Amino acid sequence: MDITEFDRDNILTEFLTDYLDGKLGRAEHRSFEEYLARNKKEREFVRKAMMGKKALSRMAAQFELPVGEKDTSSLTATDNH
């Protein structure tokens, strides 16, 4: 995969994360989309990241537990159950 500005700039990466999570204000959102419109590699990276986020969300929905059931998948042998 090509190196993008997201690999070089931590602040831009934070904008990407907030963009994907829907946490940008209206002006920030518009500004970020203008940036993406001018930068093809970064726009393609965001498109793929959005697709990945949606796929992970669909997969997580398949593993949701019924209400009241405890998820023990992350417990270790030393954890108290």
ABEGO torsion letter per residue (X at the ends): XBBBAAAABAAAAAAAAAAAAGABBAAAAAAAAAAAAABAAAAAAAAAAAAAAAAAAAAAAAABBBBGBBBAAABBAABBX
